[in-house]
């Protein structure tokens, strides 16, 4: 990486846990900037049809210009459900189109999870989803397409991102604890509407293993694309990892 400060831009759907990003910016430190632009989501619903519309490329492309005003080095679609809902190939096409429109390296939270799992060298996963079970099943299939094994998954059944954003520290810690499995190498909390940035180390202490959360992996992925792979403390096992992996689009699986 050059001496230039890394700037990663995030396209974030609606309003729920977007305040995780300025908090993560302060915790990452090192002069990194993490500007965020909200996208028009249509209907706020963890339902297949609504998620397909939420992640439509025209909705993302509509806000790319505003994001590029921040002179960003990379773009991340900071949404898990409205990326994995397209399946592996559809999610890849989504970020390829986002890269084409922006002229920048691009990724999504779904691929961020796949890359983070690989970077940590974990394979057997437990998933604590806030979504309904049918939507959570799409995430499981996405992870399995990346080569991971999901041995525990549950859906909390929350329909709106707005409601997910109201969950506090104790509820988030319990989400991780209650969805852990003794044979799992890591626990994943996949919703970017879920506040987690303030409790990343606490989450790992609660289950005694790596915990990957949506906003955490989104920032890690963006920094990786921007060329900033420096290890950092206070942000969970993922940010302490020094593993270097190939960027999205250079191979069939992350």
C-alpha angles and dihedrals in degrees: 000000000000124000089264114113112254113242118190121187123211129202103206125189115235124312126308119097101004089124087074088077100062087043091052089046090057092046095047090051121167093114094291116155123209109186117184133204123192120232127214103255102186105212118015099226136126089224125122098242093045092048093050089054093043091057097043109136093235090062091051095042091052091068101037092093092057090049093050089057085077091061092240125189096208140008128224126191095221097208128098104186096045090053106040090044087076093058125239098300095040092049090050091051089050093058093040088057091046089052091048093050094045098037087225139101107278140186142159136232091257092059089041088061092048091050094044091052089052094045091054092046093234123139112167108073140190116204125205103191126185089202129093112275096255091057092044088056090063089057091050091053090048092053091046090052087058091056099260126129118227109206099170131028135159134172120219091205099232110156103195132053088218090064093046088055091061094063111112137207099284093046092049092048090049091049089059095043096046093049098047120110126202091233095048119107092203142004121233125204102189109187121100086199088068118092109230108135095097094052107039097123091039090055091054092047089051094058102023095234140070116301118197118199130189102245091040094054091042091059092043090051093048093050090048091054090047090054098251107127098152114143115246135190129227095039103085133265093303095066092047090057118102096193115135117208134181117267124253115282099033096091142020095254128027 
